Amino acid sequence: MKNKMIPDYPIMYKMNFTNGQLMKFQFDDFLFLYVYSGEGTMCVSGINHPLSKGCGWILARNEHISFHTESFMQVVHIRISEEAVTEYLLRATSPAMTDAENEVENEDINVMTVTNHVLLQGLISGIEAGVDNNFRANQPLTYLKIQECINVLTYLRPGLHNWFSRMNSLQRINLKDFMECHYQDNLPLEQLAQASGRSLSTFRRDFLKVFGTTPGKWLLTKRLEEAYVLIKEKKIKPSEFLLDLGFESFSHFSRSFKAYFGIQPSILLKESIVK
């Protein structure tokens, strides 16, 4: 039986950043980062965080991340799936924390720091070994490394237990606002679901509750209505906006447009120009 803690993609990486390089990422997993060498800047949700050798960071799921460095920087990271965190929360008890730790961990923050420690260095050595020896996601050693990573991090920062619990339950962003911002993106439903903080089944269920229809039908209707406005009011040729609006081909767009509005887009454009 497949272990859901281990995804179907590599989870351990060693990233090298060169002078002046800017890179952007978004992961649907929690992310642990450790700066192995060099210095740089990490931007998470519009907030800059300075990076230096030996610092560790834990990021919530679905965060938009960018890295910038003025010199060479090497970062090791490990992706921690929602299932792995859920399993940890089910088997672990919340550790005792000081008042200061409680005050910090109760804040709604999406980025947590981890102080350098001999245990952290040992963890990083193991992750590096996994990267260098090309450990694949289906190997038992990777499963153990995920567990070790969570255990070490929560030991070094006890408040992470409650933080993981809170982040795991707060990741479902407002679906209506999310879709209004991303309906033009030509992405598979799986990717839209992940970006909204949901599994595909939960995404479909929540979508039906919010919009009263399926994602596929809503997306097509929304894009067609936008196309109608662009053609009739702004007199823009379909070829100029099809890809930006999420349509893969003109033939598919033309058929869908005719079926929905009862008129070919080319004819609507001609009538709009005449008027």
Order of alpha helices (4+ residues) and beta strands (2+ residues): beta-beta-beta-beta-beta-beta-beta-beta-alpha-alpha-beta-alpha-alpha-alpha-alpha-alpha-alpha-alpha-alpha-alpha
